[in-house]
């Protein structure tokens, strides 16, 4: 600015001299003025231009360094944001997933964090190492600042790229963890609702006069689990909390369902008690009728036909007596609302009555079958022969000669039937032995047919047996 004002001043002096009369212009004066003007011009064009050029180069380097600083700051901010977001993801995975893969992800993120810390320190050192706003900043320093800031930005970008690749690798783990977290609150809420519903069902049942002690005890046992649910996943972990919520839900729903079924269960127990008492009384009367049946068997048939039935009356009476005792116990269990005990006792009563019923029925069925075969044994013989012939035809299908594995048992069946039929020719035939033998023959024939069918991979159904 000083050179410019001097140039302007000397230019004004030259103009004034140009307006003077020529006579006043002596050569020494003109030379002096001209020298002054040339000196001023030289000062403006030479020295002034060099100072301006040097300042412009420094400002350009300063601007480039500042731009590099801004780029590095943006990269640092992006890296910091990405790291914070990924830290949340890794913590989410760690809270939910205890697998080795989750452990490896946490270790890898920690290693990435150390590399990021190194890049961040380099960035901070580069930023703190240069004051780009200094008035006396020279071009060389500005250039060094730009180079260092460009370098640290590249380090930050590389670290950001590593984070992105790491994020892609843990995406499946994060998706699974987020799914479990999304399940957490609804699962806990469902468990609480199930406990409340079970409590309400128990209150309703008690209001009807039923105690429901077993269900109440089971519900009370869930109280510590509810406390842990209320303490939250932050204390007990996401996966254990989910498992606890599912377990509480199942058990509470089971308690509620049982409580709601109690009135029906009580009514069903009452019905079974009445029905089994009636059946026991009927069987007691039927057991008394076995003795006349045995007398008829003894009178008309050989001892081999009825000897095994001799214990039936006593056995049936004993079964009925024990059934009545268990019925009394079941009645007391029902009065005391011990439903499991009552149900078990009623099952025992049913089994005892079934055994007595079978024994009593066996005597009458024996008499009926012996009557039928004694009148016409040919029907039983023909029935058995038909089963043997049917099996023989099936064994010969697609063959010219019989398979010895099949022919042997079928020939034995024919021989057994002939012997059984021949035993009936005596004076006091053993009709019961005859019946059991023909049944055994038909059973052996049926086994041959089944074996042939299996060997053929499933054939047409045989009629034997």
LUMMAR-350312 format. One record per residue (C-alpha): residue number from 0; residue in one letter; x, y, z. Coordinates in Angstrom, 3 decimals. Example, Ala and Ser with C-alpha at 12.3 -4.5 7.8 and 13.67 -1.06 7.14 Angstrom:
<pts>
resi/resn/c1/c2/c3
0/A/12.300/-4.500/7.800
1/S/13.670/-1.060/7.140
</pts>
This chain:
<pts>
resi/resn/c1/c2/c3
0/X/0.000/0.000/0.000
1/X/2.986/2.424/0.676
2/X/4.436/1.804/-2.762
3/X/1.075/2.487/-4.389
4/X/0.593/5.794/-2.604
5/X/4.188/6.782/-3.559
6/X/3.590/5.887/-7.184
7/X/0.411/7.942/-7.169
8/X/2.256/10.873/-5.601
9/X/5.077/10.769/-8.114
10/X/2.614/10.424/-10.964
11/X/0.933/13.652/-9.773
12/X/4.294/15.401/-9.640
13/X/5.113/14.314/-13.183
14/X/1.748/15.633/-14.393
15/X/2.447/19.000/-12.721
16/X/5.808/19.233/-14.376
17/X/4.287/18.436/-17.731
18/X/2.030/21.489/-17.380
19/X/4.937/23.891/-16.699
20/X/6.185/26.085/-19.505
21/X/9.007/24.456/-21.383
22/X/11.327/27.261/-20.524
23/X/11.125/26.393/-16.863
24/X/12.140/22.789/-17.496
25/X/15.853/22.520/-17.055
26/X/17.618/19.248/-17.732
27/X/18.795/18.672/-14.125
28/X/15.297/19.099/-12.736
29/X/13.740/16.813/-15.379
30/X/16.345/14.186/-14.725
31/X/15.690/14.339/-10.996
32/X/11.919/14.104/-11.405
33/X/12.236/11.351/-13.938
34/X/14.541/9.469/-11.639
35/X/12.071/9.852/-8.789
36/X/9.172/8.618/-10.940
37/X/11.198/5.665/-12.215
38/X/12.278/4.857/-8.691
39/X/8.657/4.912/-7.496
40/X/7.555/2.764/-10.427
41/X/10.368/0.341/-9.731
42/X/9.321/0.164/-6.130
43/X/5.671/-0.607/-7.060
44/X/6.415/-3.067/-9.806
45/X/9.387/-4.828/-8.282
46/X/9.461/-4.871/-4.465
47/X/5.671/-4.559/-3.977
48/X/4.848/-7.420/-6.397
49/X/7.290/-9.798/-4.658
50/X/5.726/-9.227/-1.244
51/X/2.193/-9.788/-2.624
52/X/3.183/-13.012/-4.396
53/X/4.742/-14.497/-1.248
54/X/1.637/-13.778/0.846
55/X/-0.669/-15.380/-1.741
56/X/1.274/-18.640/-1.747
57/X/1.054/-18.895/2.027
58/X/-2.684/-18.221/1.976
59/X/-3.187/-20.952/-0.629
60/X/-1.286/-23.464/1.500
61/X/-3.227/-22.324/4.559
62/X/-6.533/-22.866/2.707
63/X/-5.506/-26.351/1.542
64/X/-4.388/-27.265/5.063
65/X/-7.699/-25.997/6.476
66/X/-9.620/-28.053/3.903
67/X/-7.599/-31.128/4.863
68/X/-8.355/-30.374/8.515
69/X/-12.087/-30.147/7.765
70/X/-11.999/-33.460/5.836
71/X/-10.154/-35.134/8.696
72/X/-12.665/-33.758/11.197
73/X/-15.545/-35.136/9.114
74/X/-13.836/-38.553/8.913
75/X/-13.210/-38.484/12.665
76/X/-16.865/-37.672/13.353
77/X/-18.090/-40.453/11.038
78/X/-15.736/-42.962/12.644
79/X/-16.775/-41.949/16.149
80/X/-20.466/-42.224/15.247
81/X/-19.991/-45.637/13.627
82/X/-18.019/-46.899/16.617
83/X/-20.674/-45.766/19.080
84/X/-23.453/-47.379/17.007
85/X/-21.510/-50.630/16.705
86/X/-20.746/-50.637/20.424
87/X/-24.490/-50.709/21.065
88/X/-24.854/-53.602/18.609
89/X/-22.020/-55.586/20.205
90/X/-23.425/-54.978/23.685
91/X/-26.829/-56.131/22.458
92/X/-25.325/-59.354/21.127
93/X/-23.353/-59.926/24.331
94/X/-26.460/-59.411/26.473
95/X/-28.459/-62.001/24.528
96/X/-25.990/-64.458/23.035
97/X/-23.480/-66.455/25.044
98/X/-22.208/-68.468/22.088
99/X/-18.534/-68.649/21.024
100/X/-19.408/-66.613/17.924
101/X/-20.688/-63.780/20.112
102/X/-17.523/-63.948/22.218
103/X/-15.367/-63.721/19.102
104/X/-17.354/-60.707/17.902
105/X/-16.762/-58.902/21.216
106/X/-13.021/-59.652/21.083
107/X/-12.772/-58.463/17.476
108/X/-14.605/-55.247/18.326
109/X/-12.203/-54.617/21.209
110/X/-9.253/-55.045/18.833
111/X/-10.885/-52.656/16.361
112/X/-11.359/-50.197/19.212
113/X/-7.632/-50.210/19.932
114/X/-6.816/-49.477/16.285
115/X/-9.420/-46.707/16.260
116/X/-7.863/-45.202/19.396
117/X/-4.497/-45.119/17.645
118/X/-5.984/-43.400/14.594
119/X/-7.822/-40.933/16.842
120/X/-4.625/-40.056/18.726
121/X/-2.880/-39.413/15.426
122/X/-5.723/-37.150/14.384
123/X/-5.686/-35.187/17.636
124/X/-1.909/-34.818/17.519
125/X/-2.075/-33.550/13.932
126/X/-4.817/-31.046/14.777
127/X/-3.079/-29.822/17.940
128/X/0.318/-29.670/16.222
129/X/-0.621/-26.848/13.854
130/X/-2.296/-23.500/14.434
131/X/-3.618/-22.698/10.978
132/X/-4.974/-19.331/12.171
133/X/-1.536/-17.915/13.056
134/X/-0.744/-14.697/11.197
135/X/2.908/-15.676/10.740
136/X/2.129/-19.165/9.376
137/X/4.561/-19.866/6.574
138/X/3.880/-21.883/3.444
139/X/6.148/-24.790/4.405
140/X/4.440/-25.277/7.751
141/X/1.039/-25.100/6.100
142/X/2.136/-27.724/3.563
143/X/3.353/-30.035/6.346
144/X/0.079/-29.546/8.177
145/X/-1.866/-30.461/5.048
146/X/0.234/-33.603/4.520
147/X/-0.190/-34.770/8.121
148/X/-3.938/-34.097/8.099
149/X/-4.404/-35.942/4.806
150/X/-2.514/-38.897/6.248
151/X/-4.553/-39.069/9.464
152/X/-7.776/-38.737/7.456
153/X/-6.766/-41.783/5.411
154/X/-6.124/-43.689/8.649
155/X/-9.560/-42.706/9.930
156/X/-11.220/-43.758/6.660
157/X/-9.448/-47.141/6.758
158/X/-10.648/-47.674/10.315
159/X/-14.172/-46.741/9.220
160/X/-13.978/-49.294/6.391
161/X/-12.884/-51.981/8.867
162/X/-15.873/-51.133/11.045
163/X/-18.209/-51.478/8.075
164/X/-16.824/-54.908/7.228
165/X/-17.124/-55.933/10.878
166/X/-20.717/-54.707/10.899
167/X/-21.508/-56.910/7.911
168/X/-19.976/-59.942/9.616
169/X/-21.984/-59.580/12.821
170/X/-25.266/-58.783/11.046
171/X/-26.687/-62.336/11.534
172/X/-25.779/-62.327/15.234
173/X/-27.337/-58.901/15.663
174/X/-30.519/-59.939/13.865
175/X/-30.913/-62.937/16.181
176/X/-30.233/-60.818/19.257
177/X/-32.701/-58.142/18.178
178/X/-35.322/-60.813/17.550
179/X/-34.871/-62.104/21.087
180/X/-35.004/-58.596/22.490
181/X/-38.196/-57.983/20.556
182/X/-39.630/-61.113/22.183
183/X/-38.569/-60.091/25.672
184/X/-41.193/-57.544/26.688
185/X/-44.179/-59.456/25.199
186/X/-42.949/-62.706/26.762
187/X/-42.681/-61.154/30.208
188/X/-46.077/-59.519/29.816
189/X/-47.676/-62.814/28.769
190/X/-46.168/-64.540/31.796
191/X/-47.554/-61.875/34.128
192/X/-50.973/-62.091/32.477
193/X/-50.948/-65.900/32.819
194/X/-50.160/-65.625/36.534
195/X/-52.990/-63.153/36.978
196/X/-55.409/-65.412/35.092
197/X/-54.376/-68.413/37.190
198/X/-54.930/-66.439/40.375
199/X/-58.365/-65.382/39.168
200/X/-59.299/-68.978/38.284
201/X/-58.259/-70.142/41.760
202/X/-60.389/-67.450/43.381
203/X/-63.392/-68.516/41.318
204/X/-62.918/-72.203/42.206
205/X/-62.580/-71.436/45.896
206/X/-65.741/-69.402/45.672
207/X/-67.578/-72.549/44.543
208/X/-66.455/-74.449/47.638
209/X/-63.463/-76.308/46.196
210/X/-60.091/-75.824/47.893
211/X/-57.690/-76.345/44.990
212/X/-54.797/-76.703/47.463
213/X/-52.460/-78.361/44.971
214/X/-52.963/-75.650/42.357
215/X/-52.589/-72.917/44.994
216/X/-49.264/-74.396/46.140
217/X/-47.975/-74.598/42.579
218/X/-48.983/-71.010/41.927
219/X/-47.289/-69.852/45.127
220/X/-44.096/-71.586/43.999
221/X/-44.033/-69.266/40.972
222/X/-43.796/-66.124/43.121
223/X/-39.939/-66.073/43.173
224/X/-39.945/-66.450/39.401
225/X/-42.238/-63.438/39.086
226/X/-39.834/-61.451/41.293
227/X/-36.951/-62.300/38.972
228/X/-39.014/-61.321/35.950
229/X/-39.745/-57.971/37.545
230/X/-36.034/-57.446/38.263
231/X/-35.529/-57.543/34.504
232/X/-33.109/-58.824/31.912
233/X/-30.505/-56.261/32.923
234/X/-29.863/-58.262/36.077
235/X/-30.550/-61.804/34.941
236/X/-29.752/-61.691/31.214
237/X/-32.010/-61.725/28.189
238/X/-31.868/-65.434/27.370
239/X/-32.479/-66.613/30.983
240/X/-35.312/-64.096/31.309
241/X/-36.938/-65.368/28.113
242/X/-36.644/-68.954/29.338
243/X/-38.051/-67.985/32.727
244/X/-40.969/-66.147/31.112
245/X/-41.801/-69.165/28.934
246/X/-41.628/-71.524/31.925
247/X/-43.810/-69.280/34.073
248/X/-46.294/-68.960/31.215
249/X/-46.580/-72.740/30.764
250/X/-46.906/-73.507/34.463
251/X/-49.358/-70.689/35.146
252/X/-51.531/-71.749/32.202
253/X/-51.454/-75.342/33.463
254/X/-52.551/-74.181/36.936
255/X/-55.328/-72.077/35.434
256/X/-56.554/-74.912/33.217
257/X/-56.569/-77.389/36.107
258/X/-58.358/-74.924/38.347
259/X/-61.007/-74.318/35.706
260/X/-61.460/-78.079/35.264
261/X/-61.837/-78.756/38.992
262/X/-65.652/-78.430/39.113
263/X/-65.932/-80.781/36.137
264/X/-63.378/-83.120/37.689
265/X/-65.327/-83.205/40.933
266/X/-68.537/-84.004/39.065
267/X/-66.802/-86.709/37.007
268/X/-65.352/-88.266/40.170
269/X/-68.812/-88.360/41.706
270/X/-70.233/-90.037/38.593
271/X/-67.455/-92.646/38.536
272/X/-67.964/-93.413/42.211
273/X/-71.651/-94.066/41.673
274/X/-71.070/-96.085/38.484
275/X/-68.363/-98.295/39.998
276/X/-70.396/-98.935/43.146
277/X/-73.294/-100.083/40.977
278/X/-71.003/-102.301/38.907
279/X/-69.422/-103.832/42.026
280/X/-72.867/-104.731/43.358
281/X/-73.833/-106.296/40.017
282/X/-70.622/-108.324/39.874
283/X/-71.182/-109.562/43.410
284/X/-74.511/-111.018/42.225
285/X/-72.945/-112.457/39.065
286/X/-70.128/-114.082/41.025
287/X/-72.757/-115.956/43.004
288/X/-74.091/-117.400/39.713
289/X/-70.747/-118.971/38.774
290/X/-71.243/-121.969/41.050
291/X/-74.334/-123.251/39.159
292/X/-72.387/-122.920/35.893
293/X/-69.548/-124.967/37.340
294/X/-72.007/-127.590/38.500
295/X/-73.350/-127.889/34.959
296/X/-69.815/-128.224/33.571
297/X/-68.920/-130.894/36.124
298/X/-72.060/-132.818/35.364
299/X/-71.753/-132.852/31.558
300/X/-68.041/-132.669/30.729
301/X/-64.783/-134.271/31.722
302/X/-62.686/-132.742/34.485
303/X/-60.152/-131.363/32.005
304/X/-62.883/-129.083/30.672
305/X/-63.561/-127.245/33.940
306/X/-60.810/-127.844/36.500
307/X/-59.091/-124.487/35.774
308/X/-62.367/-122.705/36.533
309/X/-62.709/-124.039/40.090
310/X/-61.102/-120.953/41.745
311/X/-63.296/-118.519/39.795
312/X/-66.045/-117.958/42.401
313/X/-63.576/-117.249/45.220
314/X/-61.336/-115.196/42.971
315/X/-64.255/-113.090/41.713
316/X/-65.582/-112.547/45.230
317/X/-62.131/-111.456/46.416
318/X/-61.775/-108.991/43.533
319/X/-65.197/-107.513/44.302
320/X/-64.353/-107.223/48.004
321/X/-61.070/-105.418/47.309
322/X/-62.815/-103.180/44.793
323/X/-65.368/-102.142/47.414
324/X/-62.574/-101.314/49.869
325/X/-60.848/-99.129/47.295
326/X/-64.160/-97.477/46.495
327/X/-64.513/-96.470/50.138
328/X/-60.978/-95.021/50.094
329/X/-61.734/-93.167/46.871
330/X/-64.863/-91.705/48.456
331/X/-62.827/-90.365/51.371
332/X/-60.214/-88.935/49.003
333/X/-62.961/-87.166/47.072
334/X/-64.427/-85.708/50.274
335/X/-60.974/-84.428/51.187
336/X/-60.556/-83.138/47.617
337/X/-57.436/-85.226/47.049
338/X/-58.238/-85.536/43.385
339/X/-55.108/-87.357/42.280
340/X/-55.547/-89.983/44.986
341/X/-59.223/-90.402/44.159
342/X/-58.450/-90.844/40.467
343/X/-55.740/-93.441/41.170
344/X/-57.999/-95.411/43.514
345/X/-60.857/-95.408/41.006
346/X/-58.454/-96.775/38.398
347/X/-57.567/-99.622/40.766
348/X/-61.260/-100.326/41.353
349/X/-61.896/-100.527/37.622
350/X/-59.019/-102.975/37.150
351/X/-60.268/-105.214/39.974
352/X/-63.806/-105.230/38.618
353/X/-62.543/-105.958/35.106
354/X/-60.644/-108.984/36.425
355/X/-63.711/-110.226/38.286
356/X/-65.906/-109.643/35.242
357/X/-63.549/-111.610/33.004
358/X/-63.407/-114.516/35.456
359/X/-67.189/-114.671/35.838
360/X/-67.723/-114.340/32.092
361/X/-65.133/-117.039/31.381
362/X/-67.224/-119.694/33.140
363/X/-70.364/-118.880/31.163
364/X/-68.402/-118.590/27.903
365/X/-66.741/-121.980/28.566
366/X/-70.116/-123.646/28.997
367/X/-71.480/-122.035/25.835
368/X/-68.524/-123.110/23.680
369/X/-68.460/-126.625/25.066
370/X/-72.171/-126.975/24.412
371/X/-71.685/-125.889/20.803
372/X/-68.726/-128.160/20.024
373/X/-70.250/-131.161/21.764
374/X/-73.333/-130.838/19.597
375/X/-71.427/-130.419/16.286
376/X/-67.614/-130.655/16.351
377/X/-67.527/-130.722/12.539
378/X/-68.075/-126.963/12.341
379/X/-64.884/-126.330/14.289
380/X/-62.992/-128.892/12.196
381/X/-64.182/-127.422/8.897
382/X/-63.390/-123.907/10.035
383/X/-59.815/-124.950/10.786
384/X/-59.429/-126.982/7.553
385/X/-60.614/-124.003/5.532
386/X/-57.931/-121.817/7.128
387/X/-55.248/-124.405/6.270
388/X/-56.384/-124.804/2.621
389/X/-56.574/-121.035/2.167
390/X/-53.003/-120.715/3.439
391/X/-51.820/-123.512/1.144
392/X/-53.321/-121.790/-1.908
393/X/-51.690/-118.521/-0.924
394/X/-48.315/-120.265/-0.471
395/X/-48.517/-121.774/-3.995
396/X/-49.398/-118.540/-5.813
397/X/-46.801/-118.032/-8.582
398/X/-44.994/-121.284/-7.738
399/X/-44.831/-124.825/-9.165
400/X/-43.477/-126.414/-6.014
401/X/-44.087/-125.347/-2.414
402/X/-41.419/-123.630/-0.375
403/X/-40.320/-126.069/2.364
404/X/-40.250/-123.233/4.873
405/X/-43.978/-122.799/4.359
406/X/-45.048/-126.324/3.441
407/X/-43.604/-127.874/6.629
408/X/-45.607/-125.795/9.131
409/X/-48.786/-126.190/7.056
410/X/-48.366/-129.973/6.905
411/X/-47.857/-129.999/10.663
412/X/-51.099/-128.017/11.044
413/X/-52.977/-130.702/9.069
414/X/-51.547/-133.441/11.241
415/X/-52.421/-131.599/14.469
416/X/-55.996/-131.075/13.318
417/X/-56.365/-134.768/12.458
418/X/-55.079/-135.784/15.887
419/X/-57.411/-133.349/17.654
420/X/-60.394/-134.638/15.695
421/X/-59.389/-138.238/16.470
422/X/-59.280/-137.499/20.215
423/X/-63.004/-136.791/20.125
424/X/-63.793/-140.454/19.416
425/X/-63.363/-141.545/23.035
426/X/-66.153/-142.027/25.561
427/X/-65.480/-138.835/27.477
428/X/-63.779/-136.541/24.946
429/X/-61.824/-133.503/26.135
430/X/-63.734/-130.899/24.193
431/X/-61.822/-128.065/25.817
432/X/-58.489/-129.508/24.645
433/X/-59.999/-129.866/21.186
434/X/-61.047/-126.219/21.105
435/X/-57.701/-124.919/22.345
436/X/-55.853/-127.134/19.865
437/X/-57.867/-125.941/16.852
438/X/-57.301/-122.343/17.970
439/X/-53.553/-123.035/18.174
440/X/-53.589/-124.592/14.684
441/X/-55.317/-121.563/13.190
442/X/-52.835/-119.263/14.938
443/X/-49.854/-121.169/13.485
444/X/-51.411/-121.031/9.993
445/X/-51.935/-117.300/10.328
446/X/-48.249/-116.860/11.203
447/X/-47.217/-118.725/8.030
448/X/-49.454/-116.488/5.911
449/X/-48.032/-113.364/7.516
450/X/-44.465/-114.557/6.919
451/X/-45.197/-115.219/3.225
452/X/-46.755/-111.782/2.884
453/X/-43.686/-110.130/4.419
454/X/-41.332/-112.058/2.122
455/X/-43.304/-110.941/-0.918
456/X/-43.336/-107.350/0.198
457/X/-47.057/-107.388/0.925
458/X/-49.410/-109.673/-0.914
459/X/-53.169/-110.113/-1.072
460/X/-54.658/-110.506/2.379
461/X/-55.088/-114.146/3.328
462/X/-58.246/-115.448/4.942
463/X/-56.446/-117.978/7.107
464/X/-57.121/-117.655/10.808
</pts>
